[in-house]
């Protein structure tokens, strides 16, 4: 069972931020073999959603209010540690991210820049494609939007 922390950048401890960056690099840079600028200057603008199991970071995403990254609220860096996959943590993480945005930001629309291979996963949460597929950091992506029901 995951326990959740929701923190602004200034609320994160050095250890928490290190765990976040370590996990993001582990998956997005090393596992996906995608060298890109992981620290993009937006972490201080985000709300960070951290999912822990037995004191270890297992799931994470970055949340933005509307008007910061896009006109809509947005979810980014959606990630589950490789050793924690297959437990449904991705579904739990995305549900928690949507809940946080709707509750805390009061935004009615959420935009994601989804990797194309997980399009169906996001569609199962009501996200719909709003762009053609494009190449970003060597991986096919598409923009997807979810509107509050």
C-alpha positions as CSV (number, residue, x, y, z in Angstrom):
1,X,0.0,0.0,0.0
2,X,1.3,3.4,-1.0
3,X,1.4,6.3,1.4
4,X,1.3,9.8,-0.3
5,X,3.1,13.1,0.2
6,X,2.1,16.2,-1.7
7,X,4.7,19.0,-1.4
8,X,5.7,22.2,-3.1
9,X,9.4,22.5,-4.1
10,X,10.2,24.5,-1.0
11,X,8.6,21.9,1.2
12,X,10.8,19.1,-0.1
13,X,13.8,18.0,1.9
14,X,17.1,17.6,0.2
15,X,16.8,13.9,0.6
16,X,13.3,13.8,-1.0
17,X,14.4,15.9,-4.0
18,X,17.4,13.6,-4.4
19,X,15.1,10.5,-4.4
20,X,12.9,12.2,-7.0
21,X,15.7,13.1,-9.3
22,X,17.3,9.7,-8.8
23,X,14.1,7.9,-9.8
24,X,13.4,10.1,-12.8
25,X,17.0,9.6,-14.2
26,X,16.8,5.8,-13.4
27,X,13.7,5.4,-15.5
28,X,13.6,8.2,-18.1
29,X,17.3,8.5,-18.9
30,X,18.8,5.1,-18.1
31,X,16.0,2.6,-18.6
32,X,14.5,4.4,-21.6
33,X,17.9,5.2,-23.0
34,X,16.9,8.8,-23.5
35,X,19.5,11.4,-22.7
36,X,17.7,14.7,-22.1
37,X,17.8,17.6,-19.7
38,X,16.1,16.0,-16.8
39,X,16.4,19.1,-14.5
40,X,14.5,21.5,-16.7
41,X,14.0,24.4,-14.4
42,X,10.3,23.7,-13.7
43,X,10.6,21.7,-10.4
44,X,10.2,24.9,-8.4
45,X,6.9,25.6,-10.1
46,X,5.4,22.2,-9.5
47,X,3.6,20.4,-6.8
48,X,5.3,17.0,-6.2
49,X,3.3,13.9,-5.6
50,X,5.3,11.1,-4.0
51,X,4.2,7.6,-3.3
52,X,6.1,5.6,-0.7
53,X,6.0,1.9,0.3
54,X,8.0,0.9,3.3
55,X,9.8,4.2,3.3
56,X,11.0,3.9,-0.3
57,X,9.9,6.1,-3.2
58,X,7.9,3.9,-5.6
59,X,5.8,6.3,-7.6
60,X,6.0,10.0,-8.5
61,X,4.5,12.7,-10.7
62,X,4.8,16.4,-11.0
63,X,1.6,18.6,-11.0
64,X,1.2,22.1,-12.4
65,X,-1.7,24.5,-12.0
66,X,-3.2,25.9,-15.2
67,X,-1.3,28.8,-16.7
68,X,2.2,27.5,-15.6
69,X,3.2,25.0,-18.2
70,X,0.1,25.1,-20.3
71,X,-3.3,26.8,-20.2
72,X,-4.6,23.7,-18.6
73,X,-3.4,22.1,-15.4
74,X,-0.8,19.4,-16.3
75,X,0.7,16.2,-15.0
76,X,4.2,15.2,-15.9
77,X,7.0,12.9,-15.0
78,X,4.5,10.1,-14.3
79,X,6.7,7.3,-13.0
80,X,6.7,4.0,-11.2
81,X,9.9,2.4,-10.1
82,X,10.7,-0.6,-12.2
83,X,10.8,-3.1,-9.3
84,X,7.3,-1.8,-8.2
85,X,5.5,-2.3,-11.5
86,X,2.8,-4.8,-11.9
87,X,1.2,-3.9,-8.6
88,X,-1.3,-1.3,-10.0
89,X,0.8,1.6,-8.8
90,X,0.5,3.4,-12.1
91,X,-3.3,3.5,-11.9
92,X,-3.2,4.5,-8.2
93,X,-0.6,7.3,-9.0
94,X,-2.7,8.8,-11.9
95,X,-5.9,8.6,-9.9
96,X,-4.2,10.4,-7.0
97,X,-2.7,13.0,-9.4
98,X,-6.1,13.8,-10.9
99,X,-7.7,14.0,-7.5
100,X,-5.1,16.4,-6.3
101,X,-5.5,18.7,-9.3
102,X,-9.2,18.7,-9.1
103,X,-9.3,19.2,-5.3
104,X,-6.3,21.6,-4.8
105,X,-6.1,23.5,-8.1
106,X,-9.8,23.6,-9.0
107,X,-8.8,23.0,-12.6
108,X,-11.4,21.4,-14.9
109,X,-9.0,20.4,-17.6
110,X,-5.7,18.5,-17.4
111,X,-3.1,18.2,-20.2
112,X,-0.4,15.6,-20.4
113,X,2.4,15.0,-22.9
114,X,2.1,11.3,-23.0
115,X,4.5,8.8,-24.5
116,X,2.6,7.2,-27.3
117,X,3.0,3.6,-26.1
118,X,0.9,4.4,-23.0
119,X,-1.9,6.1,-24.9
120,X,-4.5,3.5,-23.9
121,X,-3.5,3.7,-20.2
122,X,-4.3,7.5,-20.2
123,X,-7.5,6.9,-22.3
124,X,-8.7,4.6,-19.5
125,X,-8.8,7.7,-17.3
126,X,-10.7,9.8,-19.8
127,X,-7.7,11.5,-21.5
128,X,-8.2,12.0,-25.2
129,X,-5.6,12.8,-27.9
130,X,-5.5,16.5,-28.9
131,X,-2.4,16.4,-31.1
132,X,-0.7,14.3,-33.7
133,X,2.2,12.1,-32.6
134,X,5.5,14.0,-32.3
135,X,9.0,13.2,-31.5
136,X,10.2,14.5,-28.1
137,X,13.7,13.5,-26.8
138,X,13.7,10.6,-29.2
139,X,10.4,9.1,-28.0
140,X,7.0,9.4,-29.7
141,X,4.6,11.5,-27.7
142,X,1.2,13.0,-28.1
143,X,-0.8,15.6,-26.1
144,X,-3.8,14.3,-24.3
145,X,-6.5,16.2,-22.4
146,X,-9.0,15.2,-19.7
147,X,-12.0,17.4,-18.9
148,X,-13.7,17.1,-15.6
149,X,-17.0,15.2,-15.9
